[in-house]
């Protein structure tokens, strides 16, 4: 796993052990307040009421391994979840911590799964927000065709996450294809993340 350390909850003062260096928000296991990391260090974000109940193979703290036809199995633990809602429903994004020190998002939407790998791609937030299905985006020297754009909001969070996002926060989600690959873009305010997307089957997730 990645380097981890302890922190004292700014709400209740109790030590929270094993906080990953990638973590930017988490729910205190003692007082249930959300804690956020910013330029001012760790700050108290308060309590949030949100429902995340839904049948799923995944759940916070569950461990297993990701099978692949080309690579060796990779062990992971489910560290966090972010639920995104929009006019037609919602989907969940699970934050996986792998034993090899890597971290990836696993998107779950109505029984289908997309594994997202981090990229070094950069995109101006204004260009992301101005895009729409059928438009093109120049990212990393490649012309990407936008296949879908969804204006959504964060419905709930749990566990440990690499983003300091809050419930009801607006987010724009974009899928695009180019050069034989698919990318996913998420824009919230001035923050834009771009990941490489790969469809996987439920059978690739082998649970302990």
C-alpha positions as CSV (number, residue, x, y, z in Angstrom):
1,X,0.0,0.0,0.0
2,X,1.0,3.6,-0.4
3,X,2.7,5.5,2.5
4,X,0.3,6.2,5.3
5,X,0.3,8.2,8.5
6,X,-1.9,9.3,11.4
7,X,-3.8,12.5,11.9
8,X,-5.9,13.9,14.7
9,X,-9.6,14.6,13.7
10,X,-10.1,18.4,13.8
11,X,-13.6,17.7,15.1
12,X,-13.2,15.3,18.0
13,X,-9.4,15.2,18.3
14,X,-9.2,11.4,18.2
15,X,-6.3,10.0,16.2
16,X,-7.2,8.4,12.8
17,X,-4.5,5.8,11.9
18,X,-3.2,4.7,8.5
19,X,-4.3,7.7,6.4
20,X,-3.0,7.2,2.8
21,X,-0.8,10.0,1.3
22,X,-3.4,10.0,-1.6
23,X,-6.3,10.8,0.7
24,X,-8.0,14.2,0.4
25,X,-11.2,13.5,2.3
26,X,-12.4,10.9,4.8
27,X,-15.1,10.3,7.3
28,X,-13.8,10.1,10.9
29,X,-14.6,6.6,12.2
30,X,-15.1,8.1,15.7
31,X,-17.4,11.1,15.3
32,X,-18.6,10.5,11.7
33,X,-17.7,14.1,10.7
34,X,-16.1,14.5,7.2
35,X,-12.5,15.8,7.2
36,X,-11.0,17.6,4.2
37,X,-7.4,18.3,3.2
38,X,-6.6,21.8,1.7
39,X,-3.8,24.3,1.7
40,X,-4.8,25.0,5.4
41,X,-4.3,21.4,6.3
42,X,-7.0,19.1,7.6
43,X,-10.3,20.9,8.4
44,X,-13.7,19.8,9.7
45,X,-16.4,19.6,7.0
46,X,-19.2,18.6,9.3
47,X,-21.8,15.8,9.2
48,X,-23.7,14.8,6.0
49,X,-26.9,12.9,5.7
50,X,-27.0,10.8,2.5
51,X,-28.2,7.4,1.6
52,X,-25.8,5.0,-0.2
53,X,-27.7,1.8,0.2
54,X,-27.9,-0.3,-2.9
55,X,-27.1,-4.0,-3.7
56,X,-23.6,-4.3,-5.0
57,X,-20.6,-6.8,-5.0
58,X,-18.5,-4.0,-3.6
59,X,-18.6,-2.5,-0.1
60,X,-16.2,-0.5,2.0
61,X,-13.3,-2.5,3.4
62,X,-13.9,-5.6,1.2
63,X,-10.7,-7.2,-0.2
64,X,-10.1,-9.2,-3.2
65,X,-8.0,-9.4,-6.4
66,X,-8.4,-8.2,-9.9
67,X,-7.9,-10.9,-12.5
68,X,-6.5,-10.1,-15.9
69,X,-5.9,-12.1,-19.1
70,X,-2.6,-10.3,-19.7
71,X,-1.3,-9.4,-16.2
72,X,-0.8,-11.2,-12.9
73,X,-3.7,-10.8,-10.4
74,X,-3.6,-7.6,-8.3
75,X,-4.8,-7.5,-4.7
76,X,-6.8,-4.6,-3.5
77,X,-9.1,-3.3,-0.8
78,X,-12.2,-1.0,-1.3
79,X,-11.2,2.2,0.4
80,X,-14.0,4.6,-0.5
81,X,-17.1,5.3,-2.6
82,X,-18.5,8.4,-4.3
83,X,-22.1,8.3,-5.7
84,X,-22.9,10.5,-8.6
85,X,-26.6,11.3,-9.4
86,X,-28.2,12.8,-12.5
87,X,-31.7,13.1,-14.0
88,X,-31.9,9.4,-15.0
89,X,-30.5,7.8,-11.9
90,X,-27.0,7.4,-10.4
91,X,-23.8,5.4,-10.5
92,X,-21.1,4.6,-8.0
93,X,-17.3,5.2,-8.2
94,X,-15.3,3.0,-5.9
95,X,-11.7,4.0,-4.8
96,X,-9.5,0.9,-4.8
97,X,-6.1,0.7,-3.1
98,X,-3.9,-2.0,-4.5
99,X,-1.1,-3.9,-2.7
100,X,1.4,-2.7,-5.4
101,X,0.8,0.9,-4.2
102,X,-1.4,1.9,-7.1
103,X,-4.9,3.4,-6.8
104,X,-7.7,3.3,-9.3
105,X,-11.4,4.2,-9.6
106,X,-13.8,1.4,-10.4
107,X,-17.1,2.8,-11.8
108,X,-20.2,0.6,-11.3
109,X,-23.3,1.4,-13.2
110,X,-26.3,-1.0,-13.3
111,X,-24.1,-4.1,-13.2
112,X,-21.4,-2.9,-15.7
113,X,-17.9,-1.9,-14.6
114,X,-15.3,0.5,-15.9
115,X,-11.8,0.6,-14.4
116,X,-10.1,4.0,-14.6
117,X,-6.4,4.5,-14.8
118,X,-4.8,7.9,-14.1
119,X,-3.3,9.9,-17.1
120,X,-1.1,12.9,-17.4
121,X,-3.5,14.6,-19.8
122,X,-4.4,18.3,-19.1
123,X,-7.5,20.1,-20.2
124,X,-8.7,23.7,-19.6
125,X,-11.8,23.6,-17.4
126,X,-13.6,26.0,-19.6
127,X,-13.1,23.7,-22.6
128,X,-14.4,20.8,-20.6
129,X,-17.5,22.6,-19.5
130,X,-18.2,23.9,-23.0
131,X,-18.1,20.4,-24.6
132,X,-21.1,18.4,-25.6
133,X,-21.9,15.1,-27.3
134,X,-20.7,15.3,-30.8
135,X,-18.0,17.9,-30.2
136,X,-14.3,17.2,-30.3
137,X,-11.6,17.9,-27.7
138,X,-7.8,18.2,-28.3
139,X,-6.1,16.4,-25.4
140,X,-2.6,15.1,-25.4
141,X,-2.1,15.7,-29.1
142,X,-5.1,13.5,-29.9
143,X,-8.6,14.6,-31.2
144,X,-11.2,13.0,-28.9
145,X,-14.8,12.7,-30.0
146,X,-17.2,13.4,-27.1
147,X,-19.8,10.5,-27.0
148,X,-21.6,11.6,-23.8
149,X,-21.9,14.5,-21.4
150,X,-23.8,14.3,-18.1
151,X,-24.4,17.2,-15.8
152,X,-24.7,15.7,-12.3
153,X,-24.0,16.2,-8.7
154,X,-22.3,14.3,-5.8
155,X,-25.1,12.4,-3.9
156,X,-22.9,10.9,-1.2
157,X,-19.5,9.8,-0.1
158,X,-18.0,7.3,2.3
159,X,-14.6,5.9,3.4
160,X,-11.3,7.5,2.2
161,X,-11.2,9.4,-1.1
162,X,-8.4,11.1,-3.2
163,X,-10.7,14.2,-3.8
164,X,-12.1,16.7,-1.3
165,X,-15.6,16.6,-2.7
166,X,-18.8,17.2,-0.9
167,X,-22.4,16.1,-1.3
168,X,-24.5,18.3,-3.6
169,X,-21.4,19.5,-5.4
170,X,-21.9,19.9,-9.2
171,X,-19.9,17.8,-11.5
172,X,-19.7,17.4,-15.3
173,X,-19.0,13.9,-16.6
174,X,-17.7,13.4,-20.2
175,X,-16.9,10.3,-22.1
176,X,-14.8,10.5,-25.3
177,X,-13.1,8.2,-27.8
178,X,-10.0,8.6,-29.8
179,X,-7.0,6.7,-31.2
180,X,-8.7,3.4,-30.3
181,X,-9.1,4.3,-26.6
182,X,-11.7,5.8,-24.3
183,X,-11.3,8.4,-21.7
184,X,-13.5,9.8,-18.9
185,X,-13.4,13.4,-17.9
186,X,-14.8,14.8,-14.7
187,X,-14.9,18.5,-14.1
188,X,-15.9,20.3,-10.9
189,X,-15.2,24.0,-10.7
190,X,-11.6,24.5,-11.8
191,X,-10.7,20.8,-11.1
192,X,-10.5,18.5,-14.1
193,X,-9.5,14.8,-13.9
194,X,-8.9,12.7,-17.0
195,X,-8.7,8.9,-16.8
196,X,-8.3,6.0,-19.3
197,X,-11.3,3.8,-19.2
198,X,-11.4,0.0,-19.5
199,X,-14.5,-2.2,-19.3
200,X,-14.1,-5.3,-17.1
201,X,-16.5,-8.1,-16.2
202,X,-17.8,-8.8,-12.7
203,X,-16.0,-12.2,-12.9
204,X,-12.7,-10.3,-12.9
205,X,-13.3,-9.2,-9.3
206,X,-12.4,-12.3,-7.2
207,X,-13.3,-11.7,-3.5
208,X,-11.7,-13.1,-0.4
